[in-house]
Amino acid sequence: MGIPRFDSPDEEIKKWLNHIALICLSEDFQELKKELEKIYMQSQMEDAQLVAFKDALYAFLAQEEDEMARLAGTN
């Protein structure tokens, strides 16, 4: 899917927002976010919930990008 640029057409941005929303609503994402929150709160990290959300989202996006690159390499 690639990371959208600031000058991306509205439709591309809407696709990205929908994609991110689906990730954030998934059970796997919620479980990872909660686990990270627990770890970060135990270590008294500032803004633990926000950092956990960002880290979980980044992990999911990076995983998808890796999978896409792997599939592209097999063709």
PDB file of N, CA, C, O and CB in Angstrom:
ATOM      1  N   MET A   1       0.832  -1.192   0.000  1.00  0.00           N
ATOM      2  CA  MET A   1       0.000   0.000   0.000  1.00  0.00           C
ATOM      3  C   MET A   1       0.870   1.245   0.000  1.00  0.00           C
ATOM      4  O   MET A   1       0.499   2.247  -0.613  1.00  0.00           O
ATOM      5  CB  MET A   1      -0.943   0.004   1.208  1.00  0.00           C
ATOM      6  N   GLY A   2       2.008   1.213   0.664  1.00  0.00           N
ATOM      7  CA  GLY A   2       2.905   2.365   0.689  1.00  0.00           C
ATOM      8  C   GLY A   2       2.408   3.469   1.586  1.00  0.00           C
ATOM      9  O   GLY A   2       1.205   3.608   1.806  1.00  0.00           O
ATOM     10  N   ILE A   3       3.317   4.242   2.096  1.00  0.00           N
ATOM     11  CA  ILE A   3       2.955   5.339   2.995  1.00  0.00           C
ATOM     12  C   ILE A   3       2.439   6.515   2.172  1.00  0.00           C
ATOM     13  O   ILE A   3       3.083   6.918   1.204  1.00  0.00           O
ATOM     14  CB  ILE A   3       4.170   5.770   3.870  1.00  0.00           C
ATOM     15  N   PRO A   4       1.275   7.076   2.547  1.00  0.00           N
ATOM     16  CA  PRO A   4       0.732   8.194   1.767  1.00  0.00           C
ATOM     17  C   PRO A   4       1.569   9.460   1.948  1.00  0.00           C
ATOM     18  O   PRO A   4       2.120   9.717   3.018  1.00  0.00           O
ATOM     19  CB  PRO A   4      -0.723   8.469   2.172  1.00  0.00           C
ATOM     20  N   ARG A   5       1.647  10.231   0.882  1.00  0.00           N
ATOM     21  CA  ARG A   5       2.336  11.522   0.947  1.00  0.00           C
ATOM     22  C   ARG A   5       1.317  12.577   1.329  1.00  0.00           C
ATOM     23  O   ARG A   5       0.110  12.338   1.278  1.00  0.00           O
ATOM     24  CB  ARG A   5       3.031  11.877  -0.414  1.00  0.00           C
ATOM     25  N   PHE A   6       1.811  13.749   1.714  1.00  0.00           N
ATOM     26  CA  PHE A   6       0.904  14.829   2.096  1.00  0.00           C
ATOM     27  C   PHE A   6       0.083  15.326   0.910  1.00  0.00           C
ATOM     28  O   PHE A   6      -1.006  15.869   1.097  1.00  0.00           O
ATOM     29  CB  PHE A   6       1.689  15.982   2.700  1.00  0.00           C
ATOM     30  N   ASP A   7       0.591  15.149  -0.294  1.00  0.00           N
ATOM     31  CA  ASP A   7      -0.131  15.602  -1.483  1.00  0.00           C
ATOM     32  C   ASP A   7      -0.912  14.473  -2.154  1.00  0.00           C
ATOM     33  O   ASP A   7      -1.275  14.576  -3.326  1.00  0.00           O
ATOM     34  CB  ASP A   7       0.839  16.212  -2.476  1.00  0.00           C
ATOM     35  N   SER A   8      -1.170  13.394  -1.406  1.00  0.00           N
ATOM     36  CA  SER A   8      -1.913  12.259  -1.944  1.00  0.00           C
ATOM     37  C   SER A   8      -3.363  12.650  -2.190  1.00  0.00           C
ATOM     38  O   SER A   8      -3.924  13.479  -1.474  1.00  0.00           O
ATOM     39  CB  SER A   8      -1.837  11.054  -0.988  1.00  0.00           C
ATOM     40  N   PRO A   9      -3.960  12.047  -3.206  1.00  0.00           N
ATOM     41  CA  PRO A   9      -5.384  12.306  -3.459  1.00  0.00           C
ATOM     42  C   PRO A   9      -6.238  11.840  -2.272  1.00  0.00           C
ATOM     43  O   PRO A   9      -5.861  10.930  -1.534  1.00  0.00           O
ATOM     44  CB  PRO A   9      -5.842  11.593  -4.761  1.00  0.00           C
ATOM     45  N   ASP A  10      -7.370  12.473  -2.115  1.00  0.00           N
ATOM     46  CA  ASP A  10      -8.272  12.150  -1.011  1.00  0.00           C
ATOM     47  C   ASP A  10      -8.627  10.671  -0.954  1.00  0.00           C
ATOM     48  O   ASP A  10      -8.716  10.101   0.133  1.00  0.00           O
ATOM     49  CB  ASP A  10      -9.534  12.966  -1.124  1.00  0.00           C
ATOM     50  N   GLU A  11      -8.829  10.046  -2.096  1.00  0.00           N
ATOM     51  CA  GLU A  11      -9.207   8.634  -2.111  1.00  0.00           C
ATOM     52  C   GLU A  11      -8.107   7.752  -1.520  1.00  0.00           C
ATOM     53  O   GLU A  11      -8.395   6.789  -0.809  1.00  0.00           O
ATOM     54  CB  GLU A  11      -9.523   8.187  -3.539  1.00  0.00           C
ATOM     55  N   GLU A  12      -6.862   8.078  -1.810  1.00  0.00           N
ATOM     56  CA  GLU A  12      -5.759   7.302  -1.261  1.00  0.00           C
ATOM     57  C   GLU A  12      -5.685   7.478   0.258  1.00  0.00           C
ATOM     58  O   GLU A  12      -5.441   6.520   0.992  1.00  0.00           O
ATOM     59  CB  GLU A  12      -4.428   7.718  -1.917  1.00  0.00           C
ATOM     60  N   ILE A  13      -5.893   8.688   0.709  1.00  0.00           N
ATOM     61  CA  ILE A  13      -5.885   8.958   2.151  1.00  0.00           C
ATOM     62  C   ILE A  13      -7.036   8.229   2.832  1.00  0.00           C
ATOM     63  O   ILE A  13      -6.865   7.681   3.921  1.00  0.00           O
ATOM     64  CB  ILE A  13      -5.978  10.478   2.424  1.00  0.00           C
ATOM     65  N   LYS A  14      -8.201   8.217   2.205  1.00  0.00           N
ATOM     66  CA  LYS A  14      -9.354   7.499   2.766  1.00  0.00           C
ATOM     67  C   LYS A  14      -9.072   5.996   2.861  1.00  0.00           C
ATOM     68  O   LYS A  14      -9.469   5.349   3.831  1.00  0.00           O
ATOM     69  CB  LYS A  14     -10.613   7.747   1.905  1.00  0.00           C
ATOM     70  N   LYS A  15      -8.388   5.443   1.855  1.00  0.00           N
ATOM     71  CA  LYS A  15      -8.032   4.020   1.895  1.00  0.00           C
ATOM     72  C   LYS A  15      -7.107   3.748   3.074  1.00  0.00           C
ATOM     73  O   LYS A  15      -7.275   2.762   3.791  1.00  0.00           O
ATOM     74  CB  LYS A  15      -7.358   3.582   0.571  1.00  0.00           C
ATOM     75  N   TRP A  16      -6.123   4.636   3.270  1.00  0.00           N
ATOM     76  CA  TRP A  16      -5.188   4.473   4.386  1.00  0.00           C
ATOM     77  C   TRP A  16      -5.902   4.563   5.720  1.00  0.00           C
ATOM     78  O   TRP A  16      -5.647   3.764   6.621  1.00  0.00           O
ATOM     79  CB  TRP A  16      -4.085   5.523   4.318  1.00  0.00           C
ATOM     80  N   LEU A  17      -6.801   5.539   5.851  1.00  0.00           N
ATOM     81  CA  LEU A  17      -7.539   5.690   7.110  1.00  0.00           C
ATOM     82  C   LEU A  17      -8.384   4.459   7.392  1.00  0.00           C
ATOM     83  O   LEU A  17      -8.458   4.009   8.536  1.00  0.00           O
ATOM     84  CB  LEU A  17      -8.429   6.939   7.070  1.00  0.00           C
ATOM     85  N   ASN A  18      -9.020   3.913   6.372  1.00  0.00           N
ATOM     86  CA  ASN A  18      -9.818   2.701   6.543  1.00  0.00           C
ATOM     87  C   ASN A  18      -8.929   1.531   6.944  1.00  0.00           C
ATOM     88  O   ASN A  18      -9.287   0.747   7.824  1.00  0.00           O
ATOM     89  CB  ASN A  18     -10.584   2.369   5.250  1.00  0.00           C
ATOM     90  N   HIS A  19      -7.779   1.414   6.306  1.00  0.00           N
ATOM     91  CA  HIS A  19      -6.832   0.341   6.608  1.00  0.00           C
ATOM     92  C   HIS A  19      -6.360   0.433   8.063  1.00  0.00           C
ATOM     93  O   HIS A  19      -6.332  -0.569   8.777  1.00  0.00           O
ATOM     94  CB  HIS A  19      -5.624   0.402   5.648  1.00  0.00           C
ATOM     95  N   ILE A  20      -5.997   1.625   8.486  1.00  0.00           N
ATOM     96  CA  ILE A  20      -5.534   1.832   9.862  1.00  0.00           C
ATOM     97  C   ILE A  20      -6.656   1.560  10.858  1.00  0.00           C
ATOM     98  O   ILE A  20      -6.424   0.964  11.910  1.00  0.00           O
ATOM     99  CB  ILE A  20      -5.003   3.265  10.044  1.00  0.00           C
ATOM    100  N   ALA A  21      -7.866   1.992  10.529  1.00  0.00           N
ATOM    101  CA  ALA A  21      -8.997   1.743  11.417  1.00  0.00           C
ATOM    102  C   ALA A  21      -9.230   0.248  11.600  1.00  0.00           C
ATOM    103  O   ALA A  21      -9.493  -0.209  12.712  1.00  0.00           O
ATOM    104  CB  ALA A  21     -10.260   2.410  10.870  1.00  0.00           C
ATOM    105  N   LEU A  22      -9.136  -0.515  10.513  1.00  0.00           N
ATOM    106  CA  LEU A  22      -9.333  -1.963  10.603  1.00  0.00           C
ATOM    107  C   LEU A  22      -8.251  -2.611  11.458  1.00  0.00           C
ATOM    108  O   LEU A  22      -8.528  -3.528  12.230  1.00  0.00           O
ATOM    109  CB  LEU A  22      -9.343  -2.590   9.204  1.00  0.00           C
ATOM    110  N   ILE A  23      -7.025  -2.135  11.319  1.00  0.00           N
ATOM    111  CA  ILE A  23      -5.943  -2.647  12.163  1.00  0.00           C
ATOM    112  C   ILE A  23      -6.260  -2.365  13.623  1.00  0.00           C
ATOM    113  O   ILE A  23      -6.190  -3.262  14.464  1.00  0.00           O
ATOM    114  CB  ILE A  23      -4.582  -2.013  11.771  1.00  0.00           C
ATOM    115  N   CYS A  24      -6.608  -1.120  13.924  1.00  0.00           N
ATOM    116  CA  CYS A  24      -6.824  -0.704  15.312  1.00  0.00           C
ATOM    117  C   CYS A  24      -8.001  -1.411  15.969  1.00  0.00           C
ATOM    118  O   CYS A  24      -8.032  -1.561  17.190  1.00  0.00           O
ATOM    119  CB  CYS A  24      -7.040   0.785  15.370  1.00  0.00           C
ATOM    120  N   LEU A  25      -8.953  -1.838  15.181  1.00  0.00           N
ATOM    121  CA  LEU A  25     -10.112  -2.541  15.729  1.00  0.00           C
ATOM    122  C   LEU A  25      -9.891  -4.049  15.847  1.00  0.00           C
ATOM    123  O   LEU A  25     -10.710  -4.753  16.437  1.00  0.00           O
ATOM    124  CB  LEU A  25     -11.323  -2.274  14.869  1.00  0.00           C
ATOM    125  N   SER A  26      -8.795  -4.541  15.292  1.00  0.00           N
ATOM    126  CA  SER A  26      -8.561  -5.982  15.319  1.00  0.00           C
ATOM    127  C   SER A  26      -8.209  -6.459  16.730  1.00  0.00           C
ATOM    128  O   SER A  26      -7.646  -5.720  17.537  1.00  0.00           O
ATOM    129  CB  SER A  26      -7.442  -6.357  14.340  1.00  0.00           C
ATOM    130  N   GLU A  27      -8.551  -7.690  16.991  1.00  0.00           N
ATOM    131  CA  GLU A  27      -8.279  -8.293  18.294  1.00  0.00           C
ATOM    132  C   GLU A  27      -6.772  -8.406  18.548  1.00  0.00           C
ATOM    133  O   GLU A  27      -6.303  -8.164  19.660  1.00  0.00           O
ATOM    134  CB  GLU A  27      -8.935  -9.678  18.385  1.00  0.00           C
ATOM    135  N   ASP A  28      -6.026  -8.775  17.511  1.00  0.00           N
ATOM    136  CA  ASP A  28      -4.564  -8.896  17.655  1.00  0.00           C
ATOM    137  C   ASP A  28      -3.927  -7.562  18.023  1.00  0.00           C
ATOM    138  O   ASP A  28      -3.036  -7.508  18.871  1.00  0.00           O
ATOM    139  CB  ASP A  28      -3.940  -9.425  16.358  1.00  0.00           C
ATOM    140  N   PHE A  29      -4.383  -6.489  17.386  1.00  0.00           N
ATOM    141  CA  PHE A  29      -3.849  -5.161  17.700  1.00  0.00           C
ATOM    142  C   PHE A  29      -4.163  -4.790  19.141  1.00  0.00           C
ATOM    143  O   PHE A  29      -3.293  -4.315  19.870  1.00  0.00           O
ATOM    144  CB  PHE A  29      -4.423  -4.101  16.741  1.00  0.00           C
ATOM    145  N   GLN A  30      -5.400  -5.007  19.546  1.00  0.00           N
ATOM    146  CA  GLN A  30      -5.813  -4.656  20.908  1.00  0.00           C
ATOM    147  C   GLN A  30      -5.001  -5.428  21.948  1.00  0.00           C
ATOM    148  O   GLN A  30      -4.612  -4.871  22.974  1.00  0.00           O
ATOM    149  CB  GLN A  30      -7.313  -4.934  21.099  1.00  0.00           C
ATOM    150  N   GLU A  31      -4.749  -6.699  21.684  1.00  0.00           N
ATOM    151  CA  GLU A  31      -3.959  -7.519  22.619  1.00  0.00           C
ATOM    152  C   GLU A  31      -2.527  -7.004  22.727  1.00  0.00           C
ATOM    153  O   GLU A  31      -1.986  -6.894  23.827  1.00  0.00           O
ATOM    154  CB  GLU A  31      -3.953  -8.992  22.170  1.00  0.00           C
ATOM    155  N   LEU A  32      -1.914  -6.690  21.587  1.00  0.00           N
ATOM    156  CA  LEU A  32      -0.548  -6.169  21.606  1.00  0.00           C
ATOM    157  C   LEU A  32      -0.491  -4.829  22.330  1.00  0.00           C
ATOM    158  O   LEU A  32       0.409  -4.592  23.136  1.00  0.00           O
ATOM    159  CB  LEU A  32      -0.008  -6.021  20.176  1.00  0.00           C
ATOM    160  N   LYS A  33      -1.442  -3.962  22.045  1.00  0.00           N
ATOM    161  CA  LYS A  33      -1.475  -2.641  22.689  1.00  0.00           C
ATOM    162  C   LYS A  33      -1.598  -2.776  24.198  1.00  0.00           C
ATOM    163  O   LYS A  33      -0.902  -2.082  24.939  1.00  0.00           O
ATOM    164  CB  LYS A  33      -2.641  -1.800  22.141  1.00  0.00           C
ATOM    165  N   LYS A  34      -2.468  -3.654  24.661  1.00  0.00           N
ATOM    166  CA  LYS A  34      -2.641  -3.852  26.101  1.00  0.00           C
ATOM    167  C   LYS A  34      -1.378  -4.406  26.749  1.00  0.00           C
ATOM    168  O   LYS A  34      -0.999  -3.990  27.844  1.00  0.00           O
ATOM    169  CB  LYS A  34      -3.813  -4.790  26.366  1.00  0.00           C
ATOM    170  N   GLU A  35      -0.732  -5.343  26.069  1.00  0.00           N
ATOM    171  CA  GLU A  35       0.510  -5.918  26.594  1.00  0.00           C
ATOM    172  C   GLU A  35       1.596  -4.847  26.686  1.00  0.00           C
ATOM    173  O   GLU A  35       2.312  -4.768  27.683  1.00  0.00           O
ATOM    174  CB  GLU A  35       0.987  -7.091  25.703  1.00  0.00           C
ATOM    175  N   LEU A  36       1.714  -4.029  25.647  1.00  0.00           N
ATOM    176  CA  LEU A  36       2.699  -2.947  25.677  1.00  0.00           C
ATOM    177  C   LEU A  36       2.368  -1.922  26.762  1.00  0.00           C
ATOM    178  O   LEU A  36       3.264  -1.438  27.454  1.00  0.00           O
ATOM    179  CB  LEU A  36       2.771  -2.258  24.310  1.00  0.00           C
ATOM    180  N   GLU A  37       1.087  -1.592  26.912  1.00  0.00           N
ATOM    181  CA  GLU A  37       0.683  -0.657  27.974  1.00  0.00           C
ATOM    182  C   GLU A  37       1.123  -1.176  29.338  1.00  0.00           C
ATOM    183  O   GLU A  37       1.660  -0.429  30.156  1.00  0.00           O
ATOM    184  CB  GLU A  37      -0.850  -0.438  27.958  1.00  0.00           C
ATOM    185  N   LYS A  38       0.891  -2.454  29.570  1.00  0.00           N
ATOM    186  CA  LYS A  38       1.257  -3.061  30.849  1.00  0.00           C
ATOM    187  C   LYS A  38       2.760  -2.951  31.089  1.00  0.00           C
ATOM    188  O   LYS A  38       3.194  -2.554  32.170  1.00  0.00           O
ATOM    189  CB  LYS A  38       0.818  -4.535  30.891  1.00  0.00           C
ATOM    190  N   ILE A  39       3.545  -3.303  30.082  1.00  0.00           N
ATOM    191  CA  ILE A  39       5.006  -3.229  30.203  1.00  0.00           C
ATOM    192  C   ILE A  39       5.449  -1.788  30.437  1.00  0.00           C
ATOM    193  O   ILE A  39       6.263  -1.517  31.320  1.00  0.00           O
ATOM    194  CB  ILE A  39       5.687  -3.798  28.937  1.00  0.00           C
ATOM    195  N   TYR A  40       4.913  -0.870  29.645  1.00  0.00           N
ATOM    196  CA  TYR A  40       5.333   0.529  29.735  1.00  0.00           C
ATOM    197  C   TYR A  40       4.914   1.158  31.064  1.00  0.00           C
ATOM    198  O   TYR A  40       5.662   1.954  31.633  1.00  0.00           O
ATOM    199  CB  TYR A  40       4.747   1.331  28.573  1.00  0.00           C
ATOM    200  N   MET A  41       3.738   0.812  31.559  1.00  0.00           N
ATOM    201  CA  MET A  41       3.289   1.356  32.841  1.00  0.00           C
ATOM    202  C   MET A  41       4.132   0.814  33.990  1.00  0.00           C
ATOM    203  O   MET A  41       4.455   1.542  34.929  1.00  0.00           O
ATOM    204  CB  MET A  41       1.811   1.027  33.073  1.00  0.00           C
ATOM    205  N   GLN A  42       4.486  -0.468  33.910  1.00  0.00           N
ATOM    206  CA  GLN A  42       5.342  -1.059  34.949  1.00  0.00           C
ATOM    207  C   GLN A  42       6.712  -0.386  34.993  1.00  0.00           C
ATOM    208  O   GLN A  42       7.326  -0.273  36.053  1.00  0.00           O
ATOM    209  CB  GLN A  42       5.509  -2.565  34.708  1.00  0.00           C
ATOM    210  N   SER A  43       7.175   0.052  33.839  1.00  0.00           N
ATOM    211  CA  SER A  43       8.470   0.739  33.809  1.00  0.00           C
ATOM    212  C   SER A  43       8.311   2.250  33.971  1.00  0.00           C
ATOM    213  O   SER A  43       9.267   3.007  33.800  1.00  0.00           O
ATOM    214  CB  SER A  43       9.200   0.431  32.501  1.00  0.00           C
ATOM    215  N   GLN A  44       7.098   2.673  34.300  1.00  0.00           N
ATOM    216  CA  GLN A  44       6.777   4.081  34.577  1.00  0.00           C
ATOM    217  C   GLN A  44       7.134   5.007  33.416  1.00  0.00           C
ATOM    218  O   GLN A  44       7.611   6.123  33.618  1.00  0.00           O
ATOM    219  CB  GLN A  44       7.504   4.539  35.829  1.00  0.00           C
ATOM    220  N   MET A  45       6.899   4.532  32.221  1.00  0.00           N
ATOM    221  CA  MET A  45       7.142   5.333  31.028  1.00  0.00           C
ATOM    222  C   MET A  45       6.108   6.453  30.945  1.00  0.00           C
ATOM    223  O   MET A  45       4.926   6.241  31.219  1.00  0.00           O
ATOM    224  CB  MET A  45       7.100   4.452  29.752  1.00  0.00           C
ATOM    225  N   GLU A  46       6.553   7.611  30.576  1.00  0.00           N
ATOM    226  CA  GLU A  46       5.640   8.742  30.408  1.00  0.00           C
ATOM    227  C   GLU A  46       4.755   8.487  29.186  1.00  0.00           C
ATOM    228  O   GLU A  46       5.235   8.001  28.162  1.00  0.00           O
ATOM    229  CB  GLU A  46       6.430  10.086  30.253  1.00  0.00           C
ATOM    230  N   ASP A  47       3.478   8.809  29.291  1.00  0.00           N
ATOM    231  CA  ASP A  47       2.503   8.619  28.213  1.00  0.00           C
ATOM    232  C   ASP A  47       2.467   7.167  27.737  1.00  0.00           C
ATOM    233  O   ASP A  47       2.450   6.902  26.535  1.00  0.00           O
ATOM    234  CB  ASP A  47       2.829   9.544  27.038  1.00  0.00           C
ATOM    235  N   ALA A  48       2.456   6.244  28.671  1.00  0.00           N
ATOM    236  CA  ALA A  48       2.539   4.814  28.364  1.00  0.00           C
ATOM    237  C   ALA A  48       1.443   4.366  27.393  1.00  0.00           C
ATOM    238  O   ALA A  48       1.715   3.589  26.478  1.00  0.00           O
ATOM    239  CB  ALA A  48       2.451   4.001  29.650  1.00  0.00           C
ATOM    240  N   GLN A  49       0.231   4.835  27.575  1.00  0.00           N
ATOM    241  CA  GLN A  49      -0.861   4.391  26.706  1.00  0.00           C
ATOM    242  C   GLN A  49      -0.680   4.893  25.277  1.00  0.00           C
ATOM    243  O   GLN A  49      -0.908   4.147  24.325  1.00  0.00           O
ATOM    244  CB  GLN A  49      -2.203   4.867  27.257  1.00  0.00           C
ATOM    245  N   LEU A  50      -0.278   6.135  25.123  1.00  0.00           N
ATOM    246  CA  LEU A  50      -0.064   6.697  23.794  1.00  0.00           C
ATOM    247  C   LEU A  50       1.111   6.014  23.095  1.00  0.00           C
ATOM    248  O   LEU A  50       1.025   5.668  21.917  1.00  0.00           O
ATOM    249  CB  LEU A  50       0.180   8.208  23.888  1.00  0.00           C
ATOM    250  N   VAL A  51       2.190   5.826  23.818  1.00  0.00           N
ATOM    251  CA  VAL A  51       3.372   5.169  23.239  1.00  0.00           C
ATOM    252  C   VAL A  51       3.038   3.729  22.862  1.00  0.00           C
ATOM    253  O   VAL A  51       3.472   3.254  21.813  1.00  0.00           O
ATOM    254  CB  VAL A  51       4.567   5.202  24.234  1.00  0.00           C
ATOM    255  N   ALA A  52       2.286   3.037  23.687  1.00  0.00           N
ATOM    256  CA  ALA A  52       1.893   1.657  23.389  1.00  0.00           C
ATOM    257  C   ALA A  52       1.048   1.604  22.120  1.00  0.00           C
ATOM    258  O   ALA A  52       1.236   0.721  21.283  1.00  0.00           O
ATOM    259  CB  ALA A  52       1.116   1.046  24.574  1.00  0.00           C
ATOM    260  N   PHE A  53       0.120   2.545  21.975  1.00  0.00           N
ATOM    261  CA  PHE A  53      -0.712   2.602  20.768  1.00  0.00           C
ATOM    262  C   PHE A  53       0.156   2.814  19.534  1.00  0.00           C
ATOM    263  O   PHE A  53       0.017   2.098  18.542  1.00  0.00           O
ATOM    264  CB  PHE A  53      -1.762   3.730  20.881  1.00  0.00           C
ATOM    265  N   LYS A  54       1.048   3.792  19.594  1.00  0.00           N
ATOM    266  CA  LYS A  54       1.906   4.093  18.450  1.00  0.00           C
ATOM    267  C   LYS A  54       2.816   2.923  18.108  1.00  0.00           C
ATOM    268  O   LYS A  54       2.989   2.591  16.936  1.00  0.00           O
ATOM    269  CB  LYS A  54       2.741   5.333  18.730  1.00  0.00           C
ATOM    270  N   ASP A  55       3.398   2.295  19.128  1.00  0.00           N
ATOM    271  CA  ASP A  55       4.298   1.173  18.885  1.00  0.00           C
ATOM    272  C   ASP A  55       3.557  -0.022  18.287  1.00  0.00           C
ATOM    273  O   ASP A  55       4.067  -0.689  17.386  1.00  0.00           O
ATOM    274  CB  ASP A  55       4.988   0.762  20.180  1.00  0.00           C
ATOM    275  N   ALA A  56       2.364  -0.284  18.788  1.00  0.00           N
ATOM    276  CA  ALA A  56       1.573  -1.402  18.256  1.00  0.00           C
ATOM    277  C   ALA A  56       1.189  -1.141  16.801  1.00  0.00           C
ATOM    278  O   ALA A  56       1.278  -2.036  15.960  1.00  0.00           O
ATOM    279  CB  ALA A  56       0.301  -1.627  19.111  1.00  0.00           C
ATOM    280  N   LEU A  57       0.769   0.071  16.511  1.00  0.00           N
ATOM    281  CA  LEU A  57       0.394   0.406  15.135  1.00  0.00           C
ATOM    282  C   LEU A  57       1.602   0.307  14.214  1.00  0.00           C
ATOM    283  O   LEU A  57       1.506  -0.243  13.117  1.00  0.00           O
ATOM    284  CB  LEU A  57      -0.213   1.821  15.066  1.00  0.00           C
ATOM    285  N   TYR A  58       2.726   0.831  14.651  1.00  0.00           N
ATOM    286  CA  TYR A  58       3.941   0.744  13.844  1.00  0.00           C
ATOM    287  C   TYR A  58       4.311  -0.717  13.584  1.00  0.00           C
ATOM    288  O   TYR A  58       4.690  -1.073  12.469  1.00  0.00           O
ATOM    289  CB  TYR A  58       5.106   1.475  14.541  1.00  0.00           C
ATOM    290  N   ALA A  59       4.203  -1.549  14.596  1.00  0.00           N
ATOM    291  CA  ALA A  59       4.537  -2.967  14.443  1.00  0.00           C
ATOM    292  C   ALA A  59       3.658  -3.627  13.390  1.00  0.00           C
ATOM    293  O   ALA A  59       4.149  -4.398  12.566  1.00  0.00           O
ATOM    294  CB  ALA A  59       4.389  -3.699  15.780  1.00  0.00           C
ATOM    295  N   PHE A  60       2.366  -3.329  13.412  1.00  0.00           N
ATOM    296  CA  PHE A  60       1.460  -3.932  12.441  1.00  0.00           C
ATOM    297  C   PHE A  60       1.742  -3.430  11.035  1.00  0.00           C
ATOM    298  O   PHE A  60       1.743  -4.214  10.086  1.00  0.00           O
ATOM    299  CB  PHE A  60       0.015  -3.643  12.814  1.00  0.00           C
ATOM    300  N   LEU A  61       1.981  -2.137  10.891  1.00  0.00           N
ATOM    301  CA  LEU A  61       2.270  -1.581   9.565  1.00  0.00           C
ATOM    302  C   LEU A  61       3.597  -2.111   9.027  1.00  0.00           C
ATOM    303  O   LEU A  61       3.702  -2.435   7.844  1.00  0.00           O
ATOM    304  CB  LEU A  61       2.301  -0.044   9.621  1.00  0.00           C
ATOM    305  N   ALA A  62       4.599  -2.199   9.882  1.00  0.00           N
ATOM    306  CA  ALA A  62       5.903  -2.713   9.459  1.00  0.00           C
ATOM    307  C   ALA A  62       5.801  -4.179   9.058  1.00  0.00           C
ATOM    308  O   ALA A  62       6.424  -4.604   8.084  1.00  0.00           O
ATOM    309  CB  ALA A  62       6.940  -2.542  10.579  1.00  0.00           C
ATOM    310  N   GLN A  63       5.025  -4.948   9.800  1.00  0.00           N
ATOM    311  CA  GLN A  63       4.842  -6.365   9.479  1.00  0.00           C
ATOM    312  C   GLN A  63       4.185  -6.516   8.111  1.00  0.00           C
ATOM    313  O   GLN A  63       4.596  -7.358   7.312  1.00  0.00           O
ATOM    314  CB  GLN A  63       3.992  -7.066  10.563  1.00  0.00           C
ATOM    315  N   GLU A  64       3.172  -5.706   7.842  1.00  0.00           N
ATOM    316  CA  GLU A  64       2.503  -5.781   6.544  1.00  0.00           C
ATOM    317  C   GLU A  64       3.452  -5.384   5.417  1.00  0.00           C
ATOM    318  O   GLU A  64       3.446  -5.995   4.348  1.00  0.00           O
ATOM    319  CB  GLU A  64       1.261  -4.882   6.528  1.00  0.00           C
ATOM    320  N   GLU A  65       4.265  -4.361   5.659  1.00  0.00           N
ATOM    321  CA  GLU A  65       5.219  -3.922   4.644  1.00  0.00           C
ATOM    322  C   GLU A  65       6.242  -5.022   4.361  1.00  0.00           C
ATOM    323  O   GLU A  65       6.599  -5.265   3.208  1.00  0.00           O
ATOM    324  CB  GLU A  65       5.930  -2.630   5.093  1.00  0.00           C
ATOM    325  N   ASP A  66       6.708  -5.681   5.418  1.00  0.00           N
ATOM    326  CA  ASP A  66       7.649  -6.796   5.252  1.00  0.00           C
ATOM    327  C   ASP A  66       7.025  -7.927   4.444  1.00  0.00           C
ATOM    328  O   ASP A  66       7.671  -8.503   3.568  1.00  0.00           O
ATOM    329  CB  ASP A  66       8.105  -7.321   6.620  1.00  0.00           C
ATOM    330  N   GLU A  67       5.777  -8.239   4.740  1.00  0.00           N
ATOM    331  CA  GLU A  67       5.075  -9.301   4.017  1.00  0.00           C
ATOM    332  C   GLU A  67       4.898  -8.946   2.549  1.00  0.00           C
ATOM    333  O   GLU A  67       5.057  -9.804   1.680  1.00  0.00           O
ATOM    334  CB  GLU A  67       3.715  -9.569   4.655  1.00  0.00           C
ATOM    335  N   MET A  68       4.569  -7.685   2.262  1.00  0.00           N
ATOM    336  CA  MET A  68       4.404  -7.250   0.882  1.00  0.00           C
ATOM    337  C   MET A  68       5.735  -7.323   0.131  1.00  0.00           C
ATOM    338  O   MET A  68       5.771  -7.732  -1.029  1.00  0.00           O
ATOM    339  CB  MET A  68       3.840  -5.821   0.834  1.00  0.00           C
ATOM    340  N   ALA A  69       6.821  -6.931   0.786  1.00  0.00           N
ATOM    341  CA  ALA A  69       8.138  -6.981   0.166  1.00  0.00           C
ATOM    342  C   ALA A  69       8.547  -8.435  -0.099  1.00  0.00           C
ATOM    343  O   ALA A  69       9.119  -8.748  -1.144  1.00  0.00           O
ATOM    344  CB  ALA A  69       9.182  -6.279   1.061  1.00  0.00           C
ATOM    345  N   ARG A  70       8.248  -9.308   0.852  1.00  0.00           N
ATOM    346  CA  ARG A  70       8.576 -10.714   0.684  1.00  0.00           C
ATOM    347  C   ARG A  70       7.796 -11.307  -0.488  1.00  0.00           C
ATOM    348  O   ARG A  70       8.351 -12.054  -1.295  1.00  0.00           O
ATOM    349  CB  ARG A  70       8.283 -11.492   1.975  1.00  0.00           C
ATOM    350  N   LEU A  71       6.517 -10.976  -0.578  1.00  0.00           N
ATOM    351  CA  LEU A  71       5.700 -11.497  -1.681  1.00  0.00           C
ATOM    352  C   LEU A  71       6.161 -10.938  -3.016  1.00  0.00           C
ATOM    353  O   LEU A  71       6.167 -11.658  -4.014  1.00  0.00           O
ATOM    354  CB  LEU A  71       4.222 -11.165  -1.460  1.00  0.00           C
ATOM    355  N   ALA A  72       6.541  -9.687  -3.054  1.00  0.00           N
ATOM    356  CA  ALA A  72       7.025  -9.072  -4.288  1.00  0.00           C
ATOM    357  C   ALA A  72       8.338  -9.720  -4.720  1.00  0.00           C
ATOM    358  O   ALA A  72       8.614  -9.826  -5.915  1.00  0.00           O
ATOM    359  CB  ALA A  72       7.212  -7.549  -4.102  1.00  0.00           C
ATOM    360  N   GLY A  73       9.141 -10.150  -3.762  1.00  0.00           N
ATOM    361  CA  GLY A  73      10.408 -10.793  -4.072  1.00  0.00           C
ATOM    362  C   GLY A  73      10.259 -12.195  -4.603  1.00  0.00           C
ATOM    363  O   GLY A  73      11.169 -12.716  -5.249  1.00  0.00           O
ATOM    364  N   THR A  74       9.123 -12.817  -4.342  1.00  0.00           N
ATOM    365  CA  THR A  74       8.911 -14.195  -4.805  1.00  0.00           C
ATOM    366  C   THR A  74       8.324 -14.250  -6.204  1.00  0.00           C
ATOM    367  O   THR A  74       8.230 -15.327  -6.792  1.00  0.00           O
ATOM    368  CB  THR A  74       7.999 -14.932  -3.849  1.00  0.00           C
ATOM    369  N   ASN A  75       7.932 -13.114  -6.739  1.00  0.00           N
ATOM    370  CA  ASN A  75       7.337 -13.097  -8.104  1.00  0.00           C
ATOM    371  C   ASN A  75       8.370 -12.924  -9.156  1.00  0.00           C
ATOM    372  O   ASN A  75       8.043 -12.890 -10.342  1.00  0.00           O
ATOM    373  CB  ASN A  75       6.314 -11.996  -8.240  1.00  0.00           C
TER     374      ASN A  75
END
